[in-house]
Amino acid sequence: KQWYQRRVRGVDCAADEHPRGDVTLAQLAKLPPVFKKNGVVTAANASGICDGAGMLIVASEAACKAHNLTPLARLAGYSVAGVCPTVMGRGPVPAIQMILKKAGLSIGDIGLVDVNEAFAAQFLAVGKELGLDNDKTNVNGGAIALGHPLAASGSRITANLIYEMQHRGVQWGIGGACIGGGQGIALLLEKC
């Protein structure tokens, strides 16, 4: 089934350009490492850079009332953190830990988590360190499956969390991402 089917400015957009259904496991196994001679990161387990755009409306309670807006979620908090640049993919760990501490919550209280996957190894390390539940994390796929639209990943993660929280009736969701240079960012959402 195609992700979407639309016609935009005369161009048929019947299938996403990122997923490649014609690739075999044998082809993937032959891909060389991209960063280190004996490394584990290949084009197959790294997020693809793709086109993307996103828009979110962030409004105060007063603005929602004044403009008759019905909020879907409340931004309950956010945090940023820094780690050693050599392990930049670990950035979401302290950012998520900080936001949980500020909110007085534990990872077990969170119904959905969406962590941007720069690389599979990076995502697995973050998941292991935080003790993430695979049944509640990146439930609609992450950047490896969907692509990593630079400068739009944050809105993709946030919108995905909000709509999935509504769909599942989940109260709390956390989104996180690593940022080049050793930074990490996280946000905590509460369903309205």
Disulfide bonds with the S-S distance in Angstrom:
none
